[in-house]
Amino acid sequence: MQSTPFISVEGPIGVGKTSLAKEIAQAFQFEILKEIVDENPFLGKFYENINEWSFQTEMFFLCNRYKQLEDIQKG
């Protein structure tokens, strides 16, 4: 089984992560996996009370990423 390269782009909101990811994807013909921010039911609560909602917010992102990678592996 051939391994697929994985590049992660991380940073604060509004610094150009998506633009950079699109450039990399185009240059190397890679697929982009973006975080599904709009579907995270905990994100609004997270910004209201970070200490209370950090775990739930990150678990949603983690589970969502796992599902994305699982779907890719299935082809």
N, CA, C and O of each residue as an XYZ file, in Angstrom:
300
protein
N       0.843     -1.188      0.000
C       0.000      0.000      0.000
C       0.883      1.244      0.000
O       1.783      1.370      0.830
N       0.630      2.143     -0.912
C       1.421      3.360     -1.041
C       0.953      4.397     -0.033
O      -0.247      4.619      0.130
N       1.899      5.028      0.638
C       1.505      6.066      1.594
C       1.244      7.378      0.853
O       1.869      7.678     -0.164
N       0.315      8.134      1.392
C      -0.060      9.413      0.811
C       0.552     10.529      1.647
O       0.473     10.492      2.875
N       1.160     11.520      1.000
C       1.715     12.636      1.772
C       0.603     13.408      2.480
O      -0.509     13.531      1.968
N       0.919     13.917      3.647
C      -0.045     14.667      4.444
C       0.635     15.945      4.898
O       1.663     15.900      5.574
N       0.068     17.079      4.531
C       0.602     18.383      4.927
C      -0.470     19.077      5.752
O      -1.626     19.173      5.341
N      -0.072     19.555      6.912
C      -1.003     20.257      7.783
C      -0.647     21.740      7.808
O       0.523     22.108      7.917
N      -1.671     22.583      7.706
C      -1.491     24.031      7.787
C      -2.302     24.508      8.976
O      -3.512     24.293      9.035
N      -1.643     25.152      9.917
C      -2.306     25.595     11.141
C      -1.966     27.046     11.415
O      -0.874     27.512     11.087
N      -2.901     27.755     12.013
C      -2.645     29.140     12.375
C      -3.923     29.826     12.803
O      -5.002     29.239     12.736
N      -3.803     31.077     13.247
C      -4.964     31.839     13.713
C      -5.938     32.143     12.575
O      -5.595     32.033     11.398
N      -7.137     32.522     12.946
C      -8.165     32.884     11.984
C      -7.695     34.073     11.144
O      -7.166     35.054     11.666
N      -7.901     33.959      9.829
C      -7.675     35.090      8.938
C      -6.253     35.320      8.457
O      -5.964     36.373      7.888
N      -5.356     34.361      8.672
C      -3.966     34.581      8.255
C      -3.661     34.031      6.860
O      -2.566     34.237      6.336
N      -4.635     33.326      6.254
C      -4.429     32.821      4.902
C      -4.166     31.330      4.799
O      -3.574     30.874      3.820
N      -4.592     30.567      5.786
C      -4.375     29.106      5.771
C      -5.045     28.455      4.557
O      -4.443     27.621      3.880
N      -6.282     28.838      4.291
C      -7.008     28.242      3.169
C      -6.360     28.622      1.844
O      -6.239     27.782      0.952
N      -5.947     29.859      1.707
C      -5.271     30.293      0.477
C      -3.985     29.515      0.259
O      -3.701     29.075     -0.855
N      -3.209     29.347      1.319
C      -1.970     28.574      1.227
C      -2.261     27.118      0.871
O      -1.589     26.540      0.017
N      -3.254     26.530      1.520
C      -3.613     25.136      1.254
C      -4.041     24.954     -0.199
O      -3.691     23.953     -0.824
N      -4.789     25.902     -0.738
C      -5.213     25.823     -2.140
C      -4.017     25.886     -3.083
O      -3.973     25.162     -4.078
N      -3.060     26.737     -2.781
C      -1.849     26.837     -3.611
C      -1.045     25.533     -3.577
O      -0.584     25.053     -4.613
N      -0.885     24.975     -2.394
C      -0.161     23.708     -2.254
C      -0.889     22.592     -2.995
O      -0.271     21.807     -3.714
N      -2.206     22.528     -2.815
C      -3.009     21.485     -3.469
C      -2.903     21.579     -4.985
O      -2.772     20.565     -5.671
N      -2.960     22.778     -5.492
C      -2.870     22.971     -6.941
C      -1.479     22.601     -7.452
O      -1.348     21.932     -8.477
N      -0.449     23.033     -6.744
C       0.923     22.780     -7.193
C       1.273     21.294     -7.190
O       2.004     20.830     -8.065
N       0.760     20.547     -6.219
C       1.124     19.134     -6.079
C      -0.021     18.174     -6.403
O       0.115     16.961     -6.248
N      -1.148     18.728     -6.855
C      -2.334     17.936     -7.175
C      -2.777     17.081     -5.977
O      -3.014     15.879     -6.100
N      -2.878     17.741     -4.825
C      -3.343     17.116     -3.590
C      -4.803     17.490     -3.357
O      -5.318     18.437     -3.951
N      -5.448     16.744     -2.498
C      -6.817     17.043     -2.083
C      -6.770     17.824     -0.774
O      -5.934     17.548      0.086
N      -7.661     18.791     -0.623
C      -7.721     19.587      0.603
C      -8.790     19.014      1.531
O      -9.905     18.715      1.104
N      -8.433     18.866      2.794
C      -9.389     18.496      3.839
C      -9.481     19.669      4.801
O      -8.552     19.933      5.565
N     -10.596     20.364      4.759
C     -10.772     21.514      5.649
C     -11.576     21.094      6.874
O     -12.405     20.185      6.814
N     -11.314     21.774      7.981
C     -12.135     21.554      9.172
C     -13.546     22.034      8.896
O     -13.760     23.068      8.264
N     -14.498     21.265      9.382
C     -15.898     21.603      9.195
C     -16.314     22.500     10.368
O     -16.921     22.032     11.331
N     -15.990     23.751     10.279
C     -16.219     24.695     11.373
C     -17.703     24.977     11.568
O     -18.181     25.023     12.701
N     -18.433     25.165     10.474
C     -19.841     25.550     10.562
C     -20.717     24.479     11.209
O     -21.783     24.792     11.739
N     -20.281     23.233     11.172
C     -21.083     22.144     11.724
C     -20.771     21.844     13.189
O     -21.441     21.008     13.794
N     -19.781     22.499     13.765
C     -19.404     22.230     15.149
C     -20.393     22.911     16.101
O     -20.396     24.136     16.223
N     -21.230     22.116     16.775
C     -22.254     22.705     17.644
C     -21.692     23.326     18.926
O     -22.416     24.002     19.657
N     -20.418     23.100     19.195
C     -19.809     23.599     20.434
C     -19.010     24.887     20.241
O     -18.601     25.511     21.219
N     -18.786     25.286     19.001
C     -17.871     26.393     18.739
C     -18.344     27.718     19.336
O     -17.540     28.458     19.904
N     -19.623     28.022     19.217
C     -20.140     29.257     19.813
C     -19.979     29.267     21.317
O     -19.600     30.278     21.909
N     -20.274     28.121     21.935
C     -20.114     28.001     23.388
C     -18.644     28.101     23.779
O     -18.309     28.658     24.824
N     -17.769     27.558     22.935
C     -16.330     27.614     23.182
C     -15.860     29.062     23.295
O     -15.098     29.401     24.201
N     -16.313     29.913     22.380
C     -15.881     31.316     22.410
C     -16.483     32.081     23.588
O     -15.943     33.105     24.008
N     -17.605     31.582     24.121
C     -18.198     32.211     25.301
C     -17.493     31.783     26.585
O     -17.346     32.581     27.510
N     -17.054     30.510     26.643
C     -16.417     29.979     27.846
C     -15.405     28.901     27.434
O     -15.719     27.711     27.413
N     -14.208     29.339     27.114
C     -13.168     28.445     26.582
C     -12.869     27.295     27.533
O     -12.761     26.149     27.097
N     -12.736     27.577     28.801
C     -12.381     26.521     29.758
C     -13.431     25.413     29.823
O     -13.091     24.237     29.954
N     -14.676     25.780     29.735
C     -15.742     24.787     29.863
C     -15.976     23.987     28.585
O     -16.349     22.816     28.654
N     -15.763     24.595     27.424
C     -16.142     23.955     26.160
C     -14.969     23.542     25.269
O     -15.195     23.085     24.149
N     -13.733     23.688     25.725
C     -12.565     23.314     24.909
C     -12.572     21.846     24.524
O     -12.369     21.506     23.358
N     -12.802     20.978     25.492
C     -12.736     19.539     25.233
C     -13.787     19.114     24.205
O     -13.465     18.400     23.254
N     -15.016     19.538     24.383
C     -16.086     19.153     23.470
C     -15.825     19.664     22.055
O     -16.053     18.958     21.073
N     -15.344     20.899     21.972
C     -15.057     21.499     20.673
C     -13.973     20.714     19.946
O     -14.127     20.378     18.771
N     -12.883     20.424     20.637
C     -11.772     19.697     20.022
C     -12.140     18.254     19.705
O     -11.682     17.710     18.700
N     -12.958     17.626     20.542
C     -13.393     16.250     20.257
C     -14.249     16.202     18.994
O     -14.149     15.258     18.211
N     -15.079     17.205     18.798
C     -15.860     17.260     17.559
C     -14.924     17.338     16.364
O     -15.093     16.595     15.397
N     -13.936     18.232     16.418
C     -12.983     18.361     15.313
C     -12.202     17.056     15.099
O     -12.001     16.637     13.959
N     -11.771     16.426     16.170
C     -11.018     15.172     16.069
C     -11.854     14.072     15.422
O     -11.388     13.394     14.506
N     -13.077     13.896     15.890
C     -13.950     12.852     15.331
C     -14.276     13.133     13.872
O     -14.336     12.213     13.056
N     -14.485     14.401     13.543
C     -14.765     14.772     12.166
C     -13.562     14.478     11.268
O     -13.721     13.969     10.158
N     -12.373     14.797     11.747
C     -11.150     14.533     10.958
C     -10.955     13.037     10.765
O     -10.588     12.597      9.676
N     -11.192     12.264     11.795
C     -11.080     10.804     11.697
C     -12.018     10.283     10.606
O     -11.633      9.437      9.799
N     -13.250     10.796     10.587
C     -14.227     10.367      9.583
C     -13.769     10.755      8.188
O     -13.913      9.966      7.254
N     -13.222     11.949      8.027
C     -12.714     12.377      6.725
C     -11.611     11.449      6.232
O     -11.623     11.025      5.077
N     -10.663     11.137      7.101
C      -9.554     10.259      6.715
C     -10.029      8.848      6.436
O      -9.525      8.187      5.528
N     -10.991      8.386      7.207
C     -11.569      7.065      6.992
C     -12.258      7.001      5.622
O     -12.114      6.007      4.909
N     -12.990      8.030      5.253
C     -13.664      8.080      3.955
C     -12.652      8.069      2.805
O     -12.878      7.423      1.782
N     -11.536      8.787      2.976
C     -10.498      8.811      1.945
C      -9.886      7.432      1.770
O      -9.664      6.978      0.648
N      -9.617      6.773      2.878
C      -9.002      5.452      2.834
C      -9.911      4.448      2.113
O      -9.423      3.566      1.405
N     -11.213      4.581      2.290
C     -12.161      3.687      1.628
C     -12.195      3.927      0.133
O     -12.574      3.052     -0.644
N     -11.790      5.134     -0.261
C     -11.707      5.449     -1.680
C     -12.933      6.019     -2.194
O     -13.016      6.338     -3.380
